[in-house]
Every structure is written in structure tokens, then in C-alpha cells.
Amino acid sequence: MKVLVIRFSSIGDIVLTTPVVRCLRKQLPNAQIHYLTKVSYGSLLAHNPNIDRLWFLHDDLDQIINDLKKEQFDCVIDLHNNLRTLKVRRALRVKKTWAFPKLNVRKWVYTNLKWNLMPDASIVERYFEAVRPLGVRNDGMGLDQYTPPSQLSNRDIPMSHWGGYVGCVIGASLNTK
């Protein structure tokens, strides 16, 4: 089985897709997992051992679609779910395509009217709704980030944390987030 996962941006959202990719690998061990993202976010996924091939959107969506058509994917998992990813899904003509529920109207109502109609589920759990038809479930092991050994240095980490550490990054590009 050859699977294409799509998430074009942004940093945090791409990191939030890593449990889906890991669970695809663990629960469908014979699947070939490809991932399509913008070239500017490729370094986030470049060392992820759960991805067999990375595809990069530069500026020309039609060109990447033509390249992807040659792969003959068995299914497409759209974790971005916007007009561009819909164009990719339709152009590939893959029968098995699933997208996560983006809930744009509910998000608009919440941010503008302060009425919380959002489900009591994290974005990661909503991403898993897109792979549920494949029988893939969340393993509860959290997010993944793989850094090549050449970029690791204990000089950047206090000695008390050399045995392991947790990093938290808070930020967003829009003030409504």
C-alpha cells in the first residue's frame, strides 16, 4: 500500500501530524508512506524514520501534482484540508482519500462570537479521524521531532537536562490563535 499524507504548513501543525505518521508506520508496517509539504517546512520531517519519501511544494502546484500522479498512490490522507489540497486529491484520482474535519465555521463562531461549538478533542485526535477508515488508532505516545546527530550539542542544554528534556514552544502567526 502506498499512502500520501498532505500537510503544507505550518510548523506547529506539521509537528502535530507526527503521531499520525508514526501510527501509520507501526500499524501498517508494509505501507510506503509519502508526505507532501511546502519546501520551507521540509527540515521538520527530513529525519523522520516513519516517512519513506518527502515531496515538496515549491511554487507550482500543477508540477508537483504531475510528479505525484506517477506514484499511483493507494490512498491520500489530507491533514490540511483546504482548496489546494482538494485540488491535489482530485487530480490524483485516488479512490481512497480522507481529510480531517477542519470545522472552519465552528472555529469562526468561536473566535468571533465566543460561542464554543468545538468538539472536546485535540487537533491530533481530529487528525486521526482521517486515518480511522484504515484502522489506524492513536497510540498515545505524543509528538515526534527528529534532529540529526550533527545538530545536537550538549552545549545548548544545561547539564541537569542531558539525560532528557522536554521543550515547550508557544506561538502562532495569527493573534486569534
C-alpha positions as CSV (number, residue, x, y, z in Angstrom):
1,M,0.0,0.0,0.0
2,K,1.3,3.4,-0.9
3,V,0.0,6.3,1.2
4,L,0.3,10.1,0.7
5,V,0.0,12.3,3.7
6,I,-0.6,16.0,2.9
7,R,0.1,18.9,5.3
8,F,1.5,22.1,3.7
9,S,2.1,24.2,6.7
10,S,2.8,25.5,9.4
11,I,5.5,24.4,11.9
12,G,3.2,23.5,14.8
13,D,0.6,21.9,12.6
14,I,3.1,19.7,10.9
15,V,4.6,18.6,14.2
16,L,1.0,17.8,15.3
17,T,0.8,15.3,12.4
18,T,3.7,13.2,13.5
19,P,1.6,10.9,15.7
20,V,-0.5,10.0,12.6
21,V,2.6,9.2,10.6
22,R,4.1,7.1,13.4
23,C,0.9,5.2,13.9
24,L,0.6,4.6,10.1
25,R,4.1,3.1,10.2
26,K,3.5,1.0,13.3
27,Q,0.0,-0.2,12.4
28,L,0.5,-0.6,8.6
29,P,4.2,-1.8,8.6
30,N,4.2,-2.7,4.9
31,A,2.8,0.6,3.8
32,Q,5.0,3.0,1.9
33,I,4.5,6.5,3.5
34,H,5.0,9.6,1.5
35,Y,4.5,13.1,2.8
36,L,3.8,16.3,0.9
37,T,4.6,19.7,2.5
38,K,6.0,23.1,1.5
39,V,9.7,23.1,0.9
40,S,10.2,25.6,3.7
41,Y,9.0,23.1,6.2
42,G,10.9,20.1,4.9
43,S,13.5,20.2,7.6
44,L,10.8,19.4,10.2
45,L,10.3,16.0,8.6
46,A,13.6,15.3,6.8
47,H,14.9,12.9,9.5
48,N,11.6,11.2,10.4
49,P,12.2,7.5,10.1
50,N,8.4,6.9,9.6
51,I,8.4,8.7,6.3
52,D,9.7,6.8,3.2
53,R,9.7,9.8,0.9
54,L,9.2,13.6,1.2
55,W,7.6,15.6,-1.5
56,F,7.9,19.4,-1.6
57,L,5.6,22.0,-2.9
58,H,7.7,24.9,-4.2
59,D,5.5,27.3,-6.1
60,D,4.0,25.2,-8.9
61,L,1.1,23.1,-7.6
62,D,0.5,21.7,-11.1
63,Q,4.1,20.4,-11.4
64,I,4.0,18.6,-8.0
65,I,0.6,17.1,-9.0
66,N,2.1,15.7,-12.2
67,D,5.1,14.2,-10.3
68,L,2.7,12.7,-7.7
69,K,0.5,11.1,-10.4
70,K,3.4,8.9,-11.4
71,E,3.4,7.3,-7.9
72,Q,0.0,5.8,-8.2
73,F,-1.0,6.1,-4.5
74,D,-3.5,3.7,-3.0
75,C,-4.8,6.4,-0.6
76,V,-4.4,10.0,0.3
77,I,-4.6,11.4,3.9
78,D,-5.3,15.1,3.8
79,L,-4.4,16.7,7.1
80,H,-4.6,20.2,5.8
81,N,-8.0,20.1,4.1
82,N,-8.0,23.3,2.0
83,L,-8.7,24.2,-1.6
84,R,-5.1,23.4,-2.7
85,T,-5.1,20.0,-1.1
86,L,-8.5,19.3,-2.5
87,K,-7.1,20.1,-5.9
88,V,-4.3,17.6,-5.3
89,R,-6.7,14.9,-4.1
90,R,-9.0,15.3,-7.1
91,A,-6.1,15.4,-9.6
92,L,-4.6,12.2,-8.3
93,R,-7.9,10.4,-8.8
94,V,-7.3,8.1,-5.9
95,K,-10.5,6.3,-4.7
96,K,-9.5,6.2,-1.1
97,T,-9.0,9.8,0.1
98,W,-9.8,11.1,3.6
99,A,-9.5,14.6,5.1
100,F,-9.6,15.6,8.7
101,P,-12.6,17.7,9.8
102,K,-11.4,21.3,9.7
103,L,-14.5,22.8,11.3
104,N,-13.9,26.3,9.8
105,V,-17.4,27.6,10.6
106,R,-17.2,26.4,14.2
107,K,-13.7,28.0,14.6
108,W,-15.1,31.3,13.1
109,V,-18.0,31.3,15.5
110,Y,-15.7,30.6,18.4
111,T,-13.1,33.3,17.6
112,N,-15.6,35.9,16.5
113,L,-18.7,35.3,18.6
114,K,-17.0,33.5,21.5
115,W,-19.5,30.6,21.3
116,N,-17.6,27.4,21.8
117,L,-19.1,24.8,19.4
118,M,-15.8,23.0,19.0
119,P,-15.6,19.3,19.9
120,D,-13.9,18.2,23.1
121,A,-11.0,16.7,21.1
122,S,-7.5,17.9,20.3
123,I,-6.4,18.6,16.8
124,V,-4.3,15.4,16.9
125,E,-7.4,13.4,17.7
126,R,-9.2,15.1,14.8
127,Y,-6.3,14.2,12.5
128,F,-6.7,10.6,13.5
129,E,-10.3,10.8,12.2
130,A,-8.8,10.9,8.7
131,V,-7.0,7.6,9.1
132,R,-9.7,5.8,11.0
133,P,-11.0,4.1,7.8
134,L,-7.6,2.4,7.6
135,G,-8.0,1.0,11.1
136,V,-5.2,3.3,12.4
137,R,-5.6,4.5,16.0
138,N,-3.6,6.9,18.2
139,D,-1.0,5.1,20.3
140,G,-1.0,8.0,22.8
141,M,2.8,8.3,22.6
142,G,2.8,12.1,21.8
143,L,4.6,14.1,19.2
144,D,7.8,13.3,17.4
145,Q,10.7,15.5,16.4
146,Y,13.8,14.0,14.9
147,T,17.0,16.0,14.8
148,P,20.1,14.8,13.1
149,P,23.0,13.9,15.4
150,S,25.2,16.6,13.7
151,Q,22.8,19.3,15.0
152,L,22.7,18.1,18.6
153,S,25.0,19.7,21.1
154,N,25.0,19.4,24.9
155,R,26.5,22.9,25.0
156,D,23.0,24.2,24.3
157,I,21.4,22.2,27.1
158,P,22.1,22.6,30.9
159,M,23.9,19.6,32.3
160,S,20.9,18.8,34.5
161,H,18.9,18.0,31.4
162,W,21.5,15.9,29.5
163,G,19.6,12.7,30.3
164,G,16.4,14.0,28.6
165,Y,14.4,17.1,28.4
166,V,11.0,18.5,27.4
167,G,10.7,21.6,25.2
168,C,7.6,23.8,25.0
169,V,7.1,26.4,22.3
170,I,4.2,28.7,22.4
171,G,3.4,30.9,19.5
172,A,1.3,31.5,16.4
173,S,1.2,33.6,13.3
174,L,-2.3,34.9,13.9
175,N,-3.5,36.8,17.0
176,T,-6.7,34.7,17.1
177,K,-4.7,31.6,17.9
